[in-house]
């Protein structure tokens, strides 16, 4: 349900990944499945992934987060293929993405409690605090995109550090819990950089529209 504008980072692989899911799209067309089914499946995958992350089972986390991304790709792809895109679907898609992120980071916070980090980036901040800071920072790119869309710009997606990159580094942190603070710092820096990049693009679009 979201448009792909100026894709960068791993988000640029979304069209390739969606093509790998063509069979599911054709099945949804034949059965008349709602795009919302895939939104729900993506959130359920994120819920299970959160549990796998909390337990430190990174192979399961990898597969389940791939399922989360598949659900996030398929809801929009199925809506377009069936010609049933609608504003409410956009709302569900956005809400599903945000809930999925929270479930993922909740699992990482539990893992941070279970496995105290040995690689610290600040002696005054624990791993759990770093995860909470990263969780907050991860909302910034979407906040900018939705604010811009509300003002009339295109709904922006992509990197340099978006949803796919967040999933990738969380899997890394699950595999090596000692690196959780470093990974969290990467999420913070990448999210801020992405938010700034999107903010500049929103400003450019709105300025161009005003000058017409």
C-alpha positions as CSV (number, residue, x, y, z in Angstrom):
1,X,0.0,0.0,0.0
2,X,3.0,2.2,0.3
3,X,4.8,3.7,-2.7
4,X,8.5,3.0,-3.3
5,X,10.2,6.3,-3.8
6,X,14.0,6.7,-4.2
7,X,14.7,3.3,-2.6
8,X,18.1,3.0,-1.0
9,X,19.8,0.5,1.3
10,X,18.4,-3.1,1.5
11,X,15.0,-1.7,0.8
12,X,16.1,-1.5,-2.8
13,X,15.8,-5.3,-2.8
14,X,12.1,-5.1,-2.1
15,X,11.0,-5.5,-5.8
16,X,13.3,-8.5,-6.1
17,X,12.0,-10.1,-2.9
18,X,8.4,-9.4,-3.9
19,X,9.1,-11.3,-7.2
20,X,10.2,-14.3,-5.2
21,X,6.7,-14.2,-3.6
22,X,4.9,-14.2,-7.0
23,X,3.3,-17.6,-6.2
24,X,1.7,-16.2,-3.0
25,X,0.4,-13.2,-5.0
26,X,-1.1,-15.5,-7.7
27,X,-2.7,-17.7,-5.0
28,X,-4.2,-14.6,-3.3
29,X,-5.7,-13.5,-6.6
30,X,-7.2,-16.9,-7.3
31,X,-8.6,-17.3,-3.8
32,X,-9.6,-13.6,-3.4
33,X,-7.6,-13.3,-0.2
34,X,-7.6,-9.9,1.5
35,X,-4.3,-8.0,1.7
36,X,-5.0,-7.7,5.4
37,X,-4.4,-11.4,5.8
38,X,-0.7,-10.8,4.9
39,X,-0.5,-7.8,7.3
40,X,-1.7,-10.1,10.1
41,X,0.7,-12.9,9.1
42,X,3.5,-10.4,9.1
43,X,2.7,-9.3,12.6
44,X,2.3,-12.9,13.8
45,X,5.7,-13.7,12.4
46,X,7.1,-10.7,14.2
47,X,5.5,-11.9,17.5
48,X,7.1,-15.3,17.1
49,X,10.4,-13.7,16.1
50,X,10.3,-11.6,19.3
51,X,10.1,-14.9,21.2
52,X,13.0,-16.4,19.3
53,X,15.1,-13.3,19.8
54,X,14.4,-13.3,23.5
55,X,15.6,-16.9,23.7
56,X,18.7,-16.2,21.6
57,X,17.6,-18.5,18.8
58,X,19.0,-16.5,15.9
59,X,18.3,-19.0,13.0
60,X,14.6,-19.0,14.0
61,X,14.7,-15.3,14.4
62,X,16.2,-15.0,10.9
63,X,13.4,-17.1,9.3
64,X,10.6,-15.5,11.2
65,X,11.8,-11.9,10.5
66,X,12.0,-12.9,6.8
67,X,8.4,-13.9,7.2
68,X,7.6,-10.6,8.8
69,X,9.2,-8.8,5.8
70,X,7.3,-11.1,3.4
71,X,4.0,-10.1,5.1
72,X,4.9,-6.5,4.8
73,X,5.7,-6.9,1.1
74,X,2.7,-9.0,0.2
75,X,0.0,-6.9,1.7
76,X,0.8,-4.0,-0.7
77,X,1.6,-6.4,-3.6
78,X,-1.7,-8.3,-3.3
79,X,-3.6,-5.0,-3.0
80,X,-2.2,-3.8,-6.2
81,X,-2.6,-7.1,-8.0
82,X,-6.2,-7.4,-7.0
83,X,-6.9,-3.7,-7.5
84,X,-8.2,-3.3,-3.9
85,X,-5.9,-0.7,-2.5
86,X,-7.7,1.5,0.0
87,X,-6.9,4.1,2.7
88,X,-7.8,1.7,5.5
89,X,-5.4,-0.8,4.2
90,X,-2.7,1.8,4.3
91,X,-3.5,2.4,8.0
92,X,-3.4,-1.3,8.8
93,X,-0.1,-1.7,6.9
94,X,1.5,1.2,8.9
95,X,0.1,-0.1,12.2
96,X,1.3,-3.6,11.5
97,X,4.8,-2.4,10.7
98,X,5.1,-0.4,13.9
99,X,3.7,-3.2,16.1
100,X,6.1,-5.6,14.4
101,X,9.1,-3.4,15.2
102,X,8.0,-3.1,18.8
103,X,7.7,-6.9,19.1
104,X,11.1,-7.4,17.6
105,X,12.8,-4.9,19.9
106,X,10.9,-6.2,22.9
107,X,12.5,-9.6,22.3
108,X,15.9,-7.9,22.0
109,X,15.3,-6.1,25.4
110,X,14.5,-9.5,27.0
111,X,17.7,-11.0,25.5
112,X,19.7,-8.0,26.8
113,X,18.5,-8.8,30.3
114,X,19.3,-12.5,30.0
115,X,22.7,-11.9,28.3
116,X,24.5,-8.9,29.7
117,X,26.8,-7.3,27.1
118,X,30.5,-7.5,27.3
119,X,31.1,-5.0,24.5
120,X,30.0,-1.7,25.8
121,X,29.8,1.7,24.0
122,X,29.1,3.6,27.3
123,X,29.8,2.4,30.8
124,X,26.8,4.4,32.1
125,X,24.2,2.8,29.9
126,X,23.1,-0.8,30.1
127,X,22.2,-3.0,27.2
128,X,18.5,-2.7,28.0
129,X,18.7,1.1,28.0
130,X,20.4,1.0,24.7
131,X,17.7,-1.2,23.2
132,X,15.0,1.2,24.5
133,X,16.9,4.2,23.0
134,X,17.2,2.3,19.7
135,X,13.4,1.4,19.8
136,X,12.6,5.1,20.1
137,X,15.0,6.1,17.4
138,X,13.7,3.5,15.0
139,X,10.3,5.4,14.9
140,X,11.9,8.6,13.5
141,X,12.0,7.7,9.8
142,X,8.4,6.7,9.8
143,X,7.4,9.8,11.8
144,X,9.0,12.0,9.1
145,X,7.5,10.0,6.3
146,X,3.9,10.1,7.7
147,X,4.3,13.8,8.7
148,X,5.4,14.6,5.1
149,X,2.6,12.6,3.6
150,X,0.1,14.4,5.8
151,X,1.4,17.7,4.4
152,X,1.1,16.5,0.8
153,X,4.4,14.9,-0.1
154,X,5.0,11.4,-1.3
155,X,5.0,8.6,1.4
156,X,8.7,7.9,1.5
157,X,10.3,4.5,2.1
158,X,13.8,3.1,2.0
159,X,17.1,3.7,3.6
160,X,19.9,4.2,4.2
161,X,18.6,2.4,7.3
162,X,15.1,1.1,7.1
163,X,13.0,-1.8,8.2
164,X,15.1,-4.5,6.4
165,X,18.3,-3.2,7.9
166,X,16.8,-3.1,11.4
167,X,15.8,-6.8,11.0
168,X,19.2,-7.7,9.8
169,X,21.1,-6.1,12.7
170,X,18.7,-7.5,15.3
171,X,19.5,-11.0,14.0
172,X,23.2,-10.2,14.4
173,X,22.6,-9.0,18.0
174,X,20.6,-12.2,18.6
175,X,23.5,-14.3,17.4
176,X,26.0,-12.3,19.4
177,X,24.3,-10.8,22.5
178,X,27.6,-9.2,23.6
179,X,27.2,-6.8,20.7
180,X,23.7,-5.6,21.7
181,X,24.8,-2.0,22.7
182,X,26.9,-1.6,19.6
183,X,24.0,-2.8,17.4
184,X,21.6,-0.5,19.2
185,X,23.9,2.4,18.6
186,X,24.0,1.5,14.9
187,X,20.2,1.5,14.9
188,X,20.2,4.9,16.5
189,X,22.7,6.4,14.1
190,X,21.1,4.8,11.1
191,X,17.6,5.8,12.0
192,X,18.6,9.4,12.6
193,X,20.5,9.5,9.3
194,X,17.4,8.1,7.5
195,X,15.1,10.5,9.2
196,X,17.3,13.4,8.2
197,X,17.5,12.1,4.6
198,X,13.7,11.7,4.4
199,X,13.2,15.1,5.9
200,X,15.3,16.8,3.3
201,X,13.4,14.9,0.5
202,X,10.0,15.9,2.1
203,X,11.2,19.6,2.2
204,X,12.4,19.4,-1.4
205,X,9.0,17.9,-2.6
206,X,6.9,20.4,-0.7
207,X,9.0,23.3,-1.9
208,X,8.8,22.2,-5.5
209,X,5.0,21.8,-5.2
210,X,4.6,25.2,-3.7
211,X,6.7,26.8,-6.5
212,X,4.5,25.4,-9.3
